[in-house]
């Protein structure tokens, strides 16, 4: 009888433990689903922000490991956005589009030493900042933003799902394609402007009058116009 009672007590204890384990497991699944839903909603919201104007340094909406994932994503997006802005600040520099003006011809001609330094430096800065943006877009750089958290595979995959294979992947690709096209256009402009200024600095047989450049020889005017036409 004592053995029977002992077995009944043991069975009852195991049953209680099993119920507790099931409750914990169900609670954990529910917790994950709830936090992942909050994270997904937040990511969908900020994915629609413009990388050049959006504010990604926002307060977090999730908790625990999901909060760390959210922080890492927003930290990366902030850095990526800032780097994009640096590139665009050089590409959109209005001074690059005014070096072939009558006022600059008068101010810095006929040798254009200051303008040549400015154009060369601008080209180097554009290429340098684009390289930084390209490096920031690499998987190794994206991964580094969660390396300090030592996540297990489950949480790593959640981060990678958003950043490498999910909604932000296409955002990064579109942004980089746009940046490369814009930089290609402005680099072409700079190269052609340098050619024009090199021509003018090697040939001083011209003057500026009434906001127009006037050459002594027709062939010089023809060459100048051809160089200008290649800018467009």
DORO-705937 format. One line per field, with one value per atom (N, C-alpha, C): z negated, x, y; atom name; residue in three letters; residue number from 1; chain. Coordinates in steps of 0.05 Angstrom, whole numbers, m for minus. Atoms other than C-alpha are relative to their C-alpha. Layout:
REM residues N
w	c(Z,...) $
u	c(X,...) $
v	c(Y,...) $
atom	c(CA,...) $
type	c(Ala,...) $
seq	c(NUM,...) $
mol	c(A,...) $
REM end
This chain:
REM residues 232
w	c(0,0,0,1,m17,28,m27,51,20,m18,86,m5,7,49,10,m9,66,30,m29,140,8,m6,139,m4,7,106,22,m21,157,26,m25,215,m1,4,187,3,m1,179,29,m28,250,17,m15,276,m4,6,241,15,m13,268,30,m28,338,8,m5,334,m1,3,310,25,m24,368,25,m23,418,m1,4,389,7,m6,393,30,m29,465,15,m14,487,m5,7,451,16,m15,485,30,m28,554,4,m2,541,m3,4,515,26,m25,578,22,m22,625,m5,6,589,6,m4,589,30,m28,661,17,m13,682,m4,6,648,17,m15,680,30,m28,749,7,m5,744,0,1,724,24,m24,780,25,m23,831,1,1,807,8,m6,810,28,m27,876,21,m19,909,m2,3,885,21,m19,933,m14,12,920,m2,1,933,m19,18,887,m25,21,841,m26,26,766,m10,8,746,m29,28,677,m18,15,643,m24,24,577,9,m7,578,m9,7,575,m12,9,557,m26,24,496,4,1,479,26,m24,539,25,m22,587,0,3,560,10,m10,574,30,m29,645,11,m10,654,m3,3,626,21,m20,672,27,m26,733,2,0,715,m1,1,699,28,m27,767,19,m19,804,m4,5,770,12,m12,791,30,m29,861,11,m8,867,m1,2,843,21,m21,892,27,m25,949,2,m1,930,6,m6,932,30,m28,1002,16,m15,1026,m4,5,994,20,m20,1042,28,m27,1102,7,m4,1093,m4,3,1083,24,m22,1126,12,m10,1133,23,m21,1177,27,m25,1228,9,m7,1230,6,m5,1244,28,m28,1318,5,m2,1307,6,m6,1329,m25,25,1257,m9,9,1242,20,m20,1307,m7,8,1284,m26,27,1212,m2,4,1220,26,m25,1293,0,m22,1333,m7,7,1295,m15,15,1251,m20,19,1198,m23,22,1142,8,m10,1184,5,m6,1206,m26,26,1134,m12,11,1114,15,m16,1171,m6,6,1158,m28,28,1083,m2,1,1094,11,m12,1139,m19,19,1088,m24,22,1032,7,m9,1072,1,m3,1088,m28,27,1016,m16,15,985,11,m13,1035,m9,9,1016,m28,28,943,m1,m1,959,10,m11,1000,m21,21,943,m22,20,895,8,m11,940,0,m1,936,m24,20,896,m26,24,849,m17,14,831,m13,10,822,m25,21,778,m25,23,734,m20,18,705,m21,20,667,m13,10,652,m30,29,582,m17,15,562,m3,1,575,1,m4,599,9,m11,612,29,m29,683,5,m3,672,3,m1,657,22,m23,708,26,m25,762,2,m1,742,10,m8,750,30,m28,816,19,m17,842,8,m6,838,16,m10,856,26,m23,909,21,m19,940,0,3,920,11,m10,927,4,m2,916,22,m22,967,26,m25,1025,m3,5,993,4,m3,990,30,m29,1062,17,m15,1089,m6,8,1050,13,m12,1074,30,m30,1147,6,m4,1142,m5,7,1109,22,m21,1162,25,m24,1218,m2,4,1188,m1,2,1173,28,m27,1244,16,m14,1271,m9,11,1225,6,m7,1237,29,m29,1312,3,m1,1301,m9,10,1260,21,m20,1312,24,m23,1368,m7,9,1329,m2,2,1316,28,m27,1391,11,m10,1406,m13,13,1354,8,m10,1377,27,m26,1447,m3,3,1423,m13,13,1378,18,m19,1435,23,m22,1483,m12,12,1456,20,m21,1521,m1,4,1493,m21,20,1452,m7,8,1415,3,m4,1438,0,2,1421,m6,9,1385,21,m21,1447,4,m6,1464,30,m28,1529,7,m9,1567,24,m23,1617,25,m23,1661,1,m4,1689,m9,7,1680,m30,30,1605,m10,8,1599,7,m8,1637,m20,19,1591,m27,26,1529,0,m2,1553,0,m1,1567,m28,27,1498,m19,16,1467,7,m8,1508,m11,10,1481,m30,29,1410,m3,2,1423,5) $
u	c(17,0,17,m19,58,12,m12,89,m20,21,23,m3,2,17,23,m25,89,m1,2,77,m20,21,13,11,m11,50,21,m21,108,m14,14,60,m14,13,22,20,m21,87,9,m8,109,m21,22,41,0,m1,47,23,m23,117,m5,6,94,m19,19,36,14,m15,83,17,m18,131,m16,17,74,m9,8,50,23,m24,121,5,m5,129,m20,21,62,4,m4,77,23,m24,145,m7,9,113,m17,18,60,16,m17,112,16,m15,155,m18,18,96,m8,9,74,22,m23,143,7,m7,156,m20,21,90,6,m6,109,24,m24,178,m6,7,149,m15,15,100,18,m18,155,19,m18,201,m14,16,146,m4,5,134,25,m24,206,12,m9,219,m10,11,176,13,m13,221,21,m21,266,27,m26,339,15,m14,359,m12,13,309,m12,13,281,16,m12,294,m3,1,313,9,m9,341,m23,25,275,0,2,254,m10,7,244,m28,27,177,m1,m1,199,16,m15,233,20,m19,290,16,m17,326,m12,13,275,7,m8,292,29,m28,366,1,1,350,m10,11,308,20,m21,364,21,m21,415,m9,11,371,m1,3,357,27,m27,430,13,m12,451,m14,14,397,8,m9,419,27,m27,491,m1,3,470,m12,12,426,19,m20,481,21,m20,530,m11,14,480,m1,1,471,27,m27,546,6,m4,549,m15,17,491,8,m8,519,22,m21,579,m12,12,538,m17,19,488,12,m13,540,m4,7,514,24,m24,583,13,m11,602,m12,14,552,3,m3,576,29,m29,651,4,m3,640,m18,16,609,18,m16,631,13,m11,640,25,m23,687,23,m21,725,15,m12,738,16,m12,753,24,m22,798,16,m15,820,25,2,861,11,m13,898,m19,21,839,13,m14,886,m18,18,834,m22,23,778,9,m10,821,4,m3,838,m27,27,765,m13,12,742,13,m14,795,m6,6,782,m29,28,707,m4,2,715,11,m11,759,m18,18,710,m25,24,651,7,m9,689,5,m7,713,m26,25,643,m17,14,612,12,m13,664,m7,8,647,m29,28,573,m1,m1,589,10,m11,630,m21,21,573,m22,21,527,7,m9,568,m12,12,541,17,m17,601,m4,5,587,m28,27,512,0,m1,528,14,m15,575,m17,17,517,m14,12,492,22,m21,560,4,m5,564,m22,22,497,3,m4,521,m27,26,452,4,0,436,m11,7,418,m28,28,344,m2,2,352,18,m16,408,m16,16,361,m22,20,308,12,m14,358,7,m8,384,m24,24,314,m8,7,302,22,m21,370,13,m14,397,m18,18,340,m28,27,279,m5,9,248,22,m21,311,20,m18,351,m6,8,312,3,m4,315,29,m29,391,8,m6,395,m9,11,350,16,m15,388,28,m27,456,m1,3,432,m4,5,407,25,m24,471,21,m20,515,m6,8,475,5,m4,477,30,m29,552,13,m10,565,m5,7,530,18,m15,567,30,m28,635,5,m2,623,1,1,607,27,m26,671,22,m21,715,m2,3,686,7,m7,693,30,m29,766,12,m10,776,m3,5,745,20,m18,787,29,m27,850,5,m2,836,3,m1,824,27,m25,886,24,m22,930,m2,4,901,m12,9,897,m11,9,872,m30,29,802,m4,8,766,m29,29,700,m11,13,655,m30,29,582,m10,8,578,4,m5,603,30,m28,670,4,m5,700,29,m26,757,9,m12,804,m1,0,803,m25,25,743,4,m5,775,1,1,784,m29,28,711,m14,12,691,7,m9,733,m13,13,705,m29,28,634,m3,1,648,4,m5,676,m24,24,615,m22,22,567,3,m5,600,m8,8,579,m28,28,506,m3) $
v	c(m24,0,25,m23,48,5,m3,33,13,m11,48,30,m29,114,15,m13,131,4,m3,117,21,m20,159,28,m27,217,8,m6,211,8,m6,209,28,m26,269,23,m20,308,5,m2,292,14,m13,313,30,m29,380,13,m11,390,3,0,372,23,m22,421,27,m25,476,4,m2,461,8,m7,464,29,m28,530,19,m16,558,1,1,534,16,m15,562,30,m29,628,11,m9,632,4,m2,620,25,m23,672,26,m24,722,6,m4,712,11,m9,720,29,m28,783,20,m18,815,2,m1,795,15,m16,826,30,m28,891,9,m6,889,2,m1,874,25,m25,932,24,m23,979,1,1,956,8,m8,963,30,m29,1034,15,m16,1058,m7,7,1021,19,m19,1073,28,m26,1130,5,m7,1166,m1,2,1149,26,m25,1220,21,m19,1254,m14,14,1200,1,1,1198,m29,28,1127,m4,1,1144,4,m2,1131,m18,17,1100,m28,27,1025,m7,8,990,m28,27,920,m3,5,888,m23,22,840,m2,4,809,14,m14,839,30,m28,908,3,m2,894,m2,2,873,27,m25,936,23,m21,980,m3,4,948,9,m8,959,30,m29,1031,14,m11,1044,m2,3,1016,20,m18,1055,29,m27,1119,5,m3,1108,0,2,1088,26,m25,1149,23,m22,1196,m2,3,1167,6,m7,1173,31,m29,1246,13,m10,1257,m2,3,1229,21,m18,1271,29,m27,1334,8,m5,1328,0,3,1306,24,m22,1363,27,m26,1417,18,m17,1473,14,m13,1504,m16,17,1444,7,m6,1469,29,m28,1541,8,m6,1536,10,m10,1548,24,m25,1616,23,m24,1684,11,m11,1706,m16,16,1647,4,m5,1658,26,m26,1730,m3,2,1712,m18,20,1651,m4,3,1655,18,20,1648,m27,25,1593,m19,16,1569,m20,17,1541,m8,5,1547,m19,16,1517,m28,27,1458,m16,13,1442,m8,5,1447,m23,22,1401,m27,25,1349,m10,7,1350,m10,8,1344,m28,26,1284,m21,19,1250,m5,2,1264,m17,15,1236,m30,28,1172,m13,9,1166,m6,3,1175,m23,22,1127,m27,24,1075,m7,5,1083,m11,10,1074,m28,28,1012,m19,17,983,m4,2,998,m19,17,958,m29,28,895,m16,17,836,0,0,837,25,m25,910,m1,2,897,m19,20,836,12,m11,877,15,m16,916,m18,18,854,m18,17,822,1,m3,850,m13,12,818,m30,30,746,m15,13,725,m29,27,652,2,0,631,11,m9,645,30,m29,718,13,m9,727,0,3,702,21,m21,752,26,m25,809,m2,3,781,1,1,771,29,m28,846,14,m16,872,m11,11,824,m12,13,786,11,m9,826,28,m26,895,20,m21,936,m7,7,897,15,m14,926,30,m28,995,8,m5,991,m2,4,965,24,m22,1020,26,m24,1074,0,2,1049,4,m4,1046,29,m28,1117,17,m14,1141,m3,6,1108,15,m14,1138,30,m29,1208,6,m5,1202,m2,3,1178,26,m24,1240,23,m23,1289,m4,5,1256,6,m7,1262,31,m29,1336,11,m10,1347,m5,7,1311,19,m18,1353,29,m27,1417,3,m1,1401,2,m2,1391,28,m28,1459,19,m19,1494,m5,5,1459,13,m13,1484,30,m29,1555,9,m8,1555,m3,3,1531,19,m19,1582,25,m25,1653,20,m18,1682,3,m3,1697,21,m20,1750,m5,1,1756,28,m26,1812,m3,1,1824,m28,27,1757,m22,20,1720,m2,4,1689,4,m7,1715,m9,10,1681,16,m14,1712,m17,18,1651,m17,15,1615,m29,28,1547,m5,2,1560,1,m1,1579,m26,26,1516,m22,20,1473,3,m6,1507,m9,8,1497,m31,29,1424,m12,10,1413,5,m7,1448,m19,17,1405,m28,27,1341,m2,0,1361,m12,8,1348,m30) $
atom	c(N,CA,C,N,CA,C,N,CA,C,N,CA,C,N,CA,C,N,CA,C,N,CA,C,N,CA,C,N,CA,C,N,CA,C,N,CA,C,N,CA,C,N,CA,C,N,CA,C,N,CA,C,N,CA,C,N,CA,C,N,CA,C,N,CA,C,N,CA,C,N,CA,C,N,CA,C,N,CA,C,N,CA,C,N,CA,C,N,CA,C,N,CA,C,N,CA,C,N,CA,C,N,CA,C,N,CA,C,N,CA,C,N,CA,C,N,CA,C,N,CA,C,N,CA,C,N,CA,C,N,CA,C,N,CA,C,N,CA,C,N,CA,C,N,CA,C,N,CA,C,N,CA,C,N,CA,C,N,CA,C,N,CA,C,N,CA,C,N,CA,C,N,CA,C,N,CA,C,N,CA,C,N,CA,C,N,CA,C,N,CA,C,N,CA,C,N,CA,C,N,CA,C,N,CA,C,N,CA,C,N,CA,C,N,CA,C,N,CA,C,N,CA,C,N,CA,C,N,CA,C,N,CA,C,N,CA,C,N,CA,C,N,CA,C,N,CA,C,N,CA,C,N,CA,C,N,CA,C,N,CA,C,N,CA,C,N,CA,C,N,CA,C,N,CA,C,N,CA,C,N,CA,C,N,CA,C,N,CA,C,N,CA,C,N,CA,C,N,CA,C,N,CA,C,N,CA,C,N,CA,C,N,CA,C,N,CA,C,N,CA,C,N,CA,C,N,CA,C,N,CA,C,N,CA,C,N,CA,C,N,CA,C,N,CA,C,N,CA,C,N,CA,C,N,CA,C,N,CA,C,N,CA,C,N,CA,C,N,CA,C,N,CA,C,N,CA,C,N,CA,C,N,CA,C,N,CA,C,N,CA,C,N,CA,C,N,CA,C,N,CA,C,N,CA,C,N,CA,C,N,CA,C,N,CA,C,N,CA,C,N,CA,C,N,CA,C,N,CA,C,N,CA,C,N,CA,C,N,CA,C,N,CA,C,N,CA,C,N,CA,C,N,CA,C,N,CA,C,N,CA,C,N,CA,C,N,CA,C,N,CA,C,N,CA,C,N,CA,C,N,CA,C,N,CA,C,N,CA,C,N,CA,C,N,CA,C,N,CA,C,N,CA,C,N,CA,C,N,CA,C,N,CA,C,N,CA,C,N,CA,C,N,CA,C,N,CA,C,N,CA,C,N,CA,C,N,CA,C,N,CA,C,N,CA,C,N,CA,C,N,CA,C,N,CA,C,N,CA,C,N,CA,C,N,CA,C,N,CA,C,N,CA,C,N,CA,C,N,CA,C,N,CA,C,N,CA,C,N,CA,C,N,CA,C,N,CA,C,N,CA,C,N,CA,C,N,CA,C,N,CA,C,N,CA,C,N,CA,C,N,CA,C,N,CA,C,N,CA,C,N,CA,C,N,CA,C,N,CA,C,N,CA,C,N,CA,C,N,CA,C,N,CA,C,N,CA,C,N,CA,C,N,CA,C,N,CA,C,N,CA,C,N,CA,C,N,CA,C,N,CA,C,N,CA,C,N,CA,C,N,CA,C,N,CA,C,N,CA,C,N,CA,C,N,CA,C,N,CA,C,N,CA,C,N,CA,C,N,CA,C,N,CA,C,N,CA,C,N,CA,C,N,CA,C,N,CA,C,N,CA,C,N,CA,C,N,CA,C,N,CA,C,N,CA,C,N,CA,C,N,CA,C,N,CA,C,N,CA,C,N,CA,C,N,CA,C,N,CA,C,N,CA,C,N,CA,C,N,CA,C,N,CA,C,N,CA,C,N,CA,C,N,CA,C,N,CA,C,N,CA,C) $
type	c(Unk,Unk,Unk,Unk,Unk,Unk,Unk,Unk,Unk,Unk,Unk,Unk,Unk,Unk,Unk,Unk,Unk,Unk,Unk,Unk,Unk,Unk,Unk,Unk,Unk,Unk,Unk,Unk,Unk,Unk,Unk,Unk,Unk,Unk,Unk,Unk,Unk,Unk,Unk,Unk,Unk,Unk,Unk,Unk,Unk,Unk,Unk,Unk,Unk,Unk,Unk,Unk,Unk,Unk,Unk,Unk,Unk,Unk,Unk,Unk,Unk,Unk,Unk,Unk,Unk,Unk,Unk,Unk,Unk,Unk,Unk,Unk,Unk,Unk,Unk,Unk,Unk,Unk,Unk,Unk,Unk,Unk,Unk,Unk,Unk,Unk,Unk,Unk,Unk,Unk,Unk,Unk,Unk,Unk,Unk,Unk,Unk,Unk,Unk,Unk,Unk,Unk,Unk,Unk,Unk,Unk,Unk,Unk,Unk,Unk,Unk,Unk,Unk,Unk,Unk,Unk,Unk,Unk,Unk,Unk,Unk,Unk,Unk,Unk,Unk,Unk,Unk,Unk,Unk,Unk,Unk,Unk,Unk,Unk,Unk,Unk,Unk,Unk,Unk,Unk,Unk,Unk,Unk,Unk,Unk,Unk,Unk,Unk,Unk,Unk,Unk,Unk,Unk,Unk,Unk,Unk,Unk,Unk,Unk,Unk,Unk,Unk,Unk,Unk,Unk,Unk,Unk,Unk,Unk,Unk,Unk,Unk,Unk,Unk,Unk,Unk,Unk,Unk,Unk,Unk,Unk,Unk,Unk,Unk,Unk,Unk,Unk,Unk,Unk,Unk,Unk,Unk,Unk,Unk,Unk,Unk,Unk,Unk,Unk,Unk,Unk,Unk,Unk,Unk,Unk,Unk,Unk,Unk,Unk,Unk,Unk,Unk,Unk,Unk,Unk,Unk,Unk,Unk,Unk,Unk,Unk,Unk,Unk,Unk,Unk,Unk,Unk,Unk,Unk,Unk,Unk,Unk,Unk,Unk,Unk,Unk,Unk,Unk,Unk,Unk,Unk,Unk,Unk,Unk,Unk,Unk,Unk,Unk,Unk,Unk,Unk,Unk,Unk,Unk,Unk,Unk,Unk,Unk,Unk,Unk,Unk,Unk,Unk,Unk,Unk,Unk,Unk,Unk,Unk,Unk,Unk,Unk,Unk,Unk,Unk,Unk,Unk,Unk,Unk,Unk,Unk,Unk,Unk,Unk,Unk,Unk,Unk,Unk,Unk,Unk,Unk,Unk,Unk,Unk,Unk,Unk,Unk,Unk,Unk,Unk,Unk,Unk,Unk,Unk,Unk,Unk,Unk,Unk,Unk,Unk,Unk,Unk,Unk,Unk,Unk,Unk,Unk,Unk,Unk,Unk,Unk,Unk,Unk,Unk,Unk,Unk,Unk,Unk,Unk,Unk,Unk,Unk,Unk,Unk,Unk,Unk,Unk,Unk,Unk,Unk,Unk,Unk,Unk,Unk,Unk,Unk,Unk,Unk,Unk,Unk,Unk,Unk,Unk,Unk,Unk,Unk,Unk,Unk,Unk,Unk,Unk,Unk,Unk,Unk,Unk,Unk,Unk,Unk,Unk,Unk,Unk,Unk,Unk,Unk,Unk,Unk,Unk,Unk,Unk,Unk,Unk,Unk,Unk,Unk,Unk,Unk,Unk,Unk,Unk,Unk,Unk,Unk,Unk,Unk,Unk,Unk,Unk,Unk,Unk,Unk,Unk,Unk,Unk,Unk,Unk,Unk,Unk,Unk,Unk,Unk,Unk,Unk,Unk,Unk,Unk,Unk,Unk,Unk,Unk,Unk,Unk,Unk,Unk,Unk,Unk,Unk,Unk,Unk,Unk,Unk,Unk,Unk,Unk,Unk,Unk,Unk,Unk,Unk,Unk,Unk,Unk,Unk,Unk,Unk,Unk,Unk,Unk,Unk,Unk,Unk,Unk,Unk,Unk,Unk,Unk,Unk,Unk,Unk,Unk,Unk,Unk,Unk,Unk,Unk,Unk,Unk,Unk,Unk,Unk,Unk,Unk,Unk,Unk,Unk,Unk,Unk,Unk,Unk,Unk,Unk,Unk,Unk,Unk,Unk,Unk,Unk,Unk,Unk,Unk,Unk,Unk,Unk,Unk,Unk,Unk,Unk,Unk,Unk,Unk,Unk,Unk,Unk,Unk,Unk,Unk,Unk,Unk,Unk,Unk,Unk,Unk,Unk,Unk,Unk,Unk,Unk,Unk,Unk,Unk,Unk,Unk,Unk,Unk,Unk,Unk,Unk,Unk,Unk,Unk,Unk,Unk,Unk,Unk,Unk,Unk,Unk,Unk,Unk,Unk,Unk,Unk,Unk,Unk,Unk,Unk,Unk,Unk,Unk,Unk,Unk,Unk,Unk,Unk,Unk,Unk,Unk,Unk,Unk,Unk,Unk,Unk,Unk,Unk,Unk,Unk,Unk,Unk,Unk,Unk,Unk,Unk,Unk,Unk,Unk,Unk,Unk,Unk,Unk,Unk,Unk,Unk,Unk,Unk,Unk,Unk,Unk,Unk,Unk,Unk,Unk,Unk,Unk,Unk,Unk,Unk,Unk,Unk,Unk,Unk,Unk,Unk,Unk,Unk,Unk,Unk,Unk,Unk,Unk,Unk,Unk,Unk,Unk,Unk,Unk,Unk,Unk,Unk,Unk,Unk,Unk,Unk,Unk,Unk,Unk,Unk,Unk,Unk,Unk,Unk,Unk,Unk,Unk,Unk,Unk,Unk,Unk,Unk,Unk,Unk,Unk,Unk,Unk,Unk,Unk,Unk,Unk,Unk,Unk,Unk,Unk,Unk,Unk,Unk,Unk,Unk,Unk,Unk,Unk,Unk,Unk,Unk,Unk,Unk,Unk,Unk,Unk,Unk,Unk,Unk,Unk,Unk,Unk,Unk,Unk,Unk,Unk,Unk,Unk,Unk,Unk,Unk,Unk,Unk,Unk,Unk,Unk,Unk,Unk,Unk,Unk,Unk,Unk,Unk,Unk,Unk,Unk) $
seq	c(1,1,1,2,2,2,3,3,3,4,4,4,5,5,5,6,6,6,7,7,7,8,8,8,9,9,9,10,10,10,11,11,11,12,12,12,13,13,13,14,14,14,15,15,15,16,16,16,17,17,17,18,18,18,19,19,19,20,20,20,21,21,21,22,22,22,23,23,23,24,24,24,25,25,25,26,26,26,27,27,27,28,28,28,29,29,29,30,30,30,31,31,31,32,32,32,33,33,33,34,34,34,35,35,35,36,36,36,37,37,37,38,38,38,39,39,39,40,40,40,41,41,41,42,42,42,43,43,43,44,44,44,45,45,45,46,46,46,47,47,47,48,48,48,49,49,49,50,50,50,51,51,51,52,52,52,53,53,53,54,54,54,55,55,55,56,56,56,57,57,57,58,58,58,59,59,59,60,60,60,61,61,61,62,62,62,63,63,63,64,64,64,65,65,65,66,66,66,67,67,67,68,68,68,69,69,69,70,70,70,71,71,71,72,72,72,73,73,73,74,74,74,75,75,75,76,76,76,77,77,77,78,78,78,79,79,79,80,80,80,81,81,81,82,82,82,83,83,83,84,84,84,85,85,85,86,86,86,87,87,87,88,88,88,89,89,89,90,90,90,91,91,91,92,92,92,93,93,93,94,94,94,95,95,95,96,96,96,97,97,97,98,98,98,99,99,99,100,100,100,101,101,101,102,102,102,103,103,103,104,104,104,105,105,105,106,106,106,107,107,107,108,108,108,109,109,109,110,110,110,111,111,111,112,112,112,113,113,113,114,114,114,115,115,115,116,116,116,117,117,117,118,118,118,119,119,119,120,120,120,121,121,121,122,122,122,123,123,123,124,124,124,125,125,125,126,126,126,127,127,127,128,128,128,129,129,129,130,130,130,131,131,131,132,132,132,133,133,133,134,134,134,135,135,135,136,136,136,137,137,137,138,138,138,139,139,139,140,140,140,141,141,141,142,142,142,143,143,143,144,144,144,145,145,145,146,146,146,147,147,147,148,148,148,149,149,149,150,150,150,151,151,151,152,152,152,153,153,153,154,154,154,155,155,155,156,156,156,157,157,157,158,158,158,159,159,159,160,160,160,161,161,161,162,162,162,163,163,163,164,164,164,165,165,165,166,166,166,167,167,167,168,168,168,169,169,169,170,170,170,171,171,171,172,172,172,173,173,173,174,174,174,175,175,175,176,176,176,177,177,177,178,178,178,179,179,179,180,180,180,181,181,181,182,182,182,183,183,183,184,184,184,185,185,185,186,186,186,187,187,187,188,188,188,189,189,189,190,190,190,191,191,191,192,192,192,193,193,193,194,194,194,195,195,195,196,196,196,197,197,197,198,198,198,199,199,199,200,200,200,201,201,201,202,202,202,203,203,203,204,204,204,205,205,205,206,206,206,207,207,207,208,208,208,209,209,209,210,210,210,211,211,211,212,212,212,213,213,213,214,214,214,215,215,215,216,216,216,217,217,217,218,218,218,219,219,219,220,220,220,221,221,221,222,222,222,223,223,223,224,224,224,225,225,225,226,226,226,227,227,227,228,228,228,229,229,229,230,230,230,231,231,231,232,232,232) $
mol	c(A,A,A,A,A,A,A,A,A,A,A,A,A,A,A,A,A,A,A,A,A,A,A,A,A,A,A,A,A,A,A,A,A,A,A,A,A,A,A,A,A,A,A,A,A,A,A,A,A,A,A,A,A,A,A,A,A,A,A,A,A,A,A,A,A,A,A,A,A,A,A,A,A,A,A,A,A,A,A,A,A,A,A,A,A,A,A,A,A,A,A,A,A,A,A,A,A,A,A,A,A,A,A,A,A,A,A,A,A,A,A,A,A,A,A,A,A,A,A,A,A,A,A,A,A,A,A,A,A,A,A,A,A,A,A,A,A,A,A,A,A,A,A,A,A,A,A,A,A,A,A,A,A,A,A,A,A,A,A,A,A,A,A,A,A,A,A,A,A,A,A,A,A,A,A,A,A,A,A,A,A,A,A,A,A,A,A,A,A,A,A,A,A,A,A,A,A,A,A,A,A,A,A,A,A,A,A,A,A,A,A,A,A,A,A,A,A,A,A,A,A,A,A,A,A,A,A,A,A,A,A,A,A,A,A,A,A,A,A,A,A,A,A,A,A,A,A,A,A,A,A,A,A,A,A,A,A,A,A,A,A,A,A,A,A,A,A,A,A,A,A,A,A,A,A,A,A,A,A,A,A,A,A,A,A,A,A,A,A,A,A,A,A,A,A,A,A,A,A,A,A,A,A,A,A,A,A,A,A,A,A,A,A,A,A,A,A,A,A,A,A,A,A,A,A,A,A,A,A,A,A,A,A,A,A,A,A,A,A,A,A,A,A,A,A,A,A,A,A,A,A,A,A,A,A,A,A,A,A,A,A,A,A,A,A,A,A,A,A,A,A,A,A,A,A,A,A,A,A,A,A,A,A,A,A,A,A,A,A,A,A,A,A,A,A,A,A,A,A,A,A,A,A,A,A,A,A,A,A,A,A,A,A,A,A,A,A,A,A,A,A,A,A,A,A,A,A,A,A,A,A,A,A,A,A,A,A,A,A,A,A,A,A,A,A,A,A,A,A,A,A,A,A,A,A,A,A,A,A,A,A,A,A,A,A,A,A,A,A,A,A,A,A,A,A,A,A,A,A,A,A,A,A,A,A,A,A,A,A,A,A,A,A,A,A,A,A,A,A,A,A,A,A,A,A,A,A,A,A,A,A,A,A,A,A,A,A,A,A,A,A,A,A,A,A,A,A,A,A,A,A,A,A,A,A,A,A,A,A,A,A,A,A,A,A,A,A,A,A,A,A,A,A,A,A,A,A,A,A,A,A,A,A,A,A,A,A,A,A,A,A,A,A,A,A,A,A,A,A,A,A,A,A,A,A,A,A,A,A,A,A,A,A,A,A,A,A,A,A,A,A,A,A,A,A,A,A,A,A,A,A,A,A,A,A,A,A,A,A,A,A,A,A,A,A,A,A,A,A,A,A,A,A,A,A,A,A,A,A,A,A,A,A,A,A,A,A,A,A,A,A,A,A,A,A,A,A,A,A,A,A,A,A,A,A,A,A,A,A,A,A,A,A,A,A,A,A,A,A,A,A,A,A,A,A,A,A,A,A,A,A,A,A,A,A,A) $
REM end
